[in-house]
């Protein structure tokens, strides 16, 4: 089974699940989002946001493929590019952090370490760009809603720590130095035990 990460681009945007492709929860403020849905063109708004963010800031998402099939994705950007970020009770995002907006794994691919693989891919990308941390708003009731906010349980499981508690939407943070060090330590340990192996396999949860 082969696994790989690819940057989200306009060319592969259609690989996102249909529901997520049409979702502009993060990309627009609540009022603009409602207008886009009523007008029937949320996909165009999503595409416009991806295009503008890529041009102005750079890579803003990763898609995980398993044997060529899109199995999950993550989107991220500075809070300045994410209007919805100011609507949370635990905002604002710290000035030195990029916001992990949402993450999603297709159900049939869950439990295989793709969630951690996606976060590590984001961490590697942002570390190269001089970003110090990733922050995210977690949802403590995600199982009941399945909304666009990532489950707090998932974020905690991949290394985030709570920096501002809340009964529903805590804000969590992942220091990128720690994330990269964890990845390197795991890879080195596994390579010593098993010889040369791919980084993707090293990202499976222990």
C-alpha positions in Angstrom: 0.0 0.0 0.0 1.5 3.3 -1.1 0.9 6.6 0.7 1.9 10.1 -0.3 1.1 13.7 0.5 0.4 16.4 -2.1 -0.2 20.1 -1.7 -3.7 21.3 -2.3 -3.9 23.1 -5.7 -6.6 24.2 -8.1 -5.8 21.0 -10.1 -6.6 18.6 -7.3 -9.2 20.5 -5.4 -11.9 18.2 -6.8 -10.3 15.3 -4.9 -11.8 16.7 -1.7 -15.0 15.1 -0.6 -18.0 16.7 -2.3 -19.3 18.1 1.0 -15.9 19.6 1.9 -15.5 21.0 -1.7 -18.7 23.0 -1.2 -17.9 24.1 2.3 -16.8 27.7 3.0 -17.2 27.6 6.7 -13.7 28.9 7.3 -13.0 30.8 4.1 -15.8 33.3 4.5 -17.4 35.2 7.4 -20.8 33.8 8.5 -22.9 36.3 6.5 -20.8 36.0 3.3 -20.9 32.2 3.7 -24.7 32.2 3.9 -25.0 34.4 0.8 -22.6 32.0 -1.1 -24.8 29.0 -0.2 -28.0 30.8 -1.1 -26.5 31.9 -4.5 -25.5 28.3 -5.1 -21.8 28.9 -5.8 -19.9 27.9 -2.7 -17.5 25.9 -4.8 -16.5 29.0 -6.8 -15.9 30.8 -3.5 -13.7 27.9 -2.2 -11.7 27.9 -5.4 -11.3 31.7 -5.2 -10.0 31.4 -1.6 -7.5 28.6 -2.5 -6.3 30.6 -5.5 -5.8 33.9 -3.6 -4.1 32.2 -0.6 -1.7 30.2 -2.8 -0.7 33.4 -4.7 -0.4 35.6 -1.7 0.9 33.3 1.0 1.7 29.9 -0.4 0.8 26.3 0.2 -2.4 26.1 2.4 -3.4 22.4 2.4 -2.3 18.8 2.0 -4.1 15.8 0.6 -3.2 12.3 1.6 -3.4 9.6 -1.1 -3.5 5.9 -0.5 -2.8 3.8 -3.6 -3.8 6.9 -5.7 -7.1 7.5 -3.9 -7.6 10.7 -1.9 -8.1 9.5 1.7 -7.9 12.7 3.7 -6.9 16.3 3.7 -6.0 19.3 5.9 -6.3 23.0 5.3 -4.3 25.7 7.1 -3.5 29.4 6.7 -2.6 32.5 8.8 -5.7 33.7 10.7 -5.7 36.9 8.6 -6.9 34.7 5.7 -9.5 32.9 7.8 -12.5 35.2 8.5 -14.3 32.6 10.7 -11.4 32.4 13.1 -12.4 35.6 15.0 -15.9 34.1 15.7 -14.7 31.5 18.2 -14.9 32.2 22.0 -11.2 31.2 22.4 -9.9 33.5 19.7 -7.6 35.1 18.7 -5.0 32.8 17.3 -1.5 33.7 18.6 0.5 36.1 16.4 3.3 33.6 15.8 1.0 30.7 14.7 -0.7 29.5 11.6 -4.3 28.2 12.0 -5.1 24.6 11.2 -8.6 25.1 9.9 -9.9 21.7 9.4 -8.8 18.1 8.9 -10.8 15.1 7.5 -10.1 11.4 7.0 -12.4 9.4 4.8 -14.0 6.8 7.2 -12.7 3.7 5.4 -9.1 5.0 5.8 -9.4 6.0 9.4 -7.1 4.3 12.0 -4.1 4.0 9.7 -2.1 7.0 10.9 -3.1 9.4 8.1 -4.2 12.0 10.6 -0.8 12.2 12.1 0.8 12.0 8.7 -1.1 15.1 7.5 -0.2 17.1 10.6 3.5 16.1 10.2 3.4 17.2 6.6 2.0 20.6 7.6 4.6 20.9 10.4 7.4 20.2 7.9 6.1 22.7 5.4 5.6 25.5 8.0 9.0 24.9 9.7 10.7 25.5 6.4 8.8 28.8 6.1 9.9 30.0 9.6 6.5 29.5 11.4 6.8 28.7 15.1 3.6 27.0 15.8 0.2 25.6 14.6 -2.9 26.4 16.5 -6.4 25.1 16.0 -9.9 25.3 17.5 -11.0 21.9 18.7 -14.5 20.6 19.0 -15.2 18.7 22.1 -18.6 17.6 20.8 -17.6 16.7 17.3 -19.1 13.2 17.4 -22.5 14.7 17.7 -22.1 17.3 14.9 -19.4 16.1 12.5 -18.9 19.8 11.7 -16.0 21.5 10.0 -14.1 22.1 13.3 -11.5 19.3 13.9 -12.2 17.0 16.9 -10.3 18.1 20.0 -9.5 14.5 20.7 -7.8 14.1 17.3 -5.7 17.3 17.8 -4.6 16.1 21.3 -3.7 12.7 19.9 -1.3 14.2 17.3 0.6 16.4 19.8 -1.4 19.6 20.3 -1.8 21.0 23.8 -4.7 23.1 25.1 -3.7 26.8 25.5 -7.1 28.2 26.2 -9.7 25.9 27.6 -13.4 26.0 26.7 -16.4 23.7 27.3 -16.9 23.3 23.5 -14.2 25.0 21.5 -10.8 25.0 23.2 -7.8 26.5 21.4 -4.9 24.1 21.0 -1.3 24.6 20.0 1.5 22.5 18.5 5.0 23.9 18.8 6.7 23.1 15.5 10.2 22.5 17.0 8.6 19.7 19.1 6.7 18.3 16.2 9.7 18.1 14.0 11.9 16.6 16.7 9.3 13.9 17.4 9.2 13.0 13.8 13.0 12.8 13.5 13.3 10.8 16.7 10.8 8.2 15.5 12.4 7.9 12.1 15.8 7.5 13.5 14.7 4.9 16.0 12.8 2.9 13.4 15.6 3.0 10.9 18.0 1.6 13.5 15.6 -1.2 14.2 14.4 -2.0 10.7 17.0 -0.5 8.4 16.0 2.0 5.7 12.3 2.7 5.5 10.0 5.3 4.1 9.0 8.3 6.3 5.3 7.6 5.6 5.6 4.3 7.5 7.3 6.1 10.3 4.2 8.2 10.7 2.0 5.4 11.8 0.9 5.9 15.4 2.8 3.8 18.0 
